[in-house]
């Protein structure tokens, strides 16, 4: 019995040593695979150039009250490595937000540049990095949710491949690399067929589940895919924001000057 105990201890000690030496390699492999999945998704959208789309945003609370807003988002694709996409969001209705506009310049390791135009004040204010986690016009989308998730903004770790609602998806943990993010991490789900983002689970700075974004009704425009329904659910408040898209227009005649802060004053 004593001999068996010694043998057992030896085997356990060897197993501990093996796991300790294998874990860094497994972790590195998971990071490489996670980055590859994110890169594959990023490349699937490369070359779209520019786009414009009109959307309907519906806000609802647990009591069933709803508010509907109409808006348009114009987007100009990044011009090269190290740059991010530029987008301009303009609201048309209701009257209390009519003319409100948000200009975003996506960054990678820095906080995104964002400017908010408030028609009631007839002024443009820059959104500080400390306020990027705040709600955008009362919705469940934060300011930092409204810019492109540029490749390299996160540290990526592959977790698993699972089937969700009949669709096979790669699940990747995305930890923000830029300062002052409102999130400790995101769990990003990419479908394995078209490499599109299908679901994002957001965790607050304390590591607790905060909200979930579900992207569905994908439609193909030539080789590019776009979701036509996005549902953001806040697990703390029970509030929900749904964004539904009309048809996208690509190849719009935009240039970089159309996405400079000076444009906001001319709206």
C-alpha positions, 0 to 999 in steps of 0.5 A, a space after each residue: 500500500 505504501 508503495 502504491 501511495 508513492 507511485 500515485 504521488 509520483 504520477 500526480 506530481 508528473 501530471 502537475 508538471 506537465 499541465 504547468 508546462 503545457 498551459 502557456 502553449 495552449 494559451 498561446 495557441 488559443 490566442 493565435 486562433 482567436 486572432 485568426 478568427 477575428 482577422 478572417 471576419 475583418 477581411 470578409 468586409 475589406 474593400 466595401 469603400 463606403 455605405 449609407 443606410 437608413 435605420 429605425 431605432 426602437 427603445 423599450 423598457 420593462 413596462 412596455 413603453 417604447 420610443 422610436 427614432 429614425 436615423 441614417 448612418 454614412 460610413 467611409 472605409 479606413 484608408 490604410 493600416 493604422 486607421 479606422 472607419 469613419 462614420 456619421 450618424 444623423 437623427 431625423 425623428 422625433 423632434 427632441 433629437 432631430 438634427 442630433 449627429 455623432 461623428 466617429 473616427 475609429 482608432 485601434 490602441 487609442 480611444 476613438 475620436 467622437 464628436 456630438 452635435 446638439 442642434 438645440 445648443 447649435 454646438 459640437 462637443 467632443 466626447 471625452 474618453 471618460 464618457 465613452 461608456 455612457 448611453 448614446 441618446 438614451 439607448 442601450 448602445 454606449 458611445 464606444 459601441 458605435 464605432 467599428 471594432 477594428 482588428 487589433 483593438 482587443 486581445 483575442 482568445 479562442 474559447 470554443 466552437 458551439 451551435 447557437 440557434 442552429 448556426 455553428 459559431 466560434 466563440 472568442 474572448 475579446 479583451 479591450 487593449 485601449 484605455 478607459 473602455 467601459 468593458 472588462 471583456 466581450 464574448 464575440 460569436 462569429 459564424 463559421 460559414 460567412 465569418 460574420 459577428 452574430 452575438 456579443 456579450 458585454 461584461 462590465 469593469 467588474 467582470 459581471 454580465 452587463 448586456 448582450 447584442 444579437 445581430 440577425 437578418 443578414 443580407 448579402 450585397 455582392 460579397 459583403 454581408 450586413 445585419 438588418 436587425 440588431 437587438 441590445 438587451 441590458 441585463 441590469 435594467 431590462 431595457 432593450 434597444 432594437 435597430 432595424 435597417 433599410 437596404 444599404 447603399 454602397 459606393 456612395 461618393 464620400 471623401 474624408 472631408 465629409 467626415 471632419 468635425 467642421 461638417 457637423 456645423 453645416 448640418 
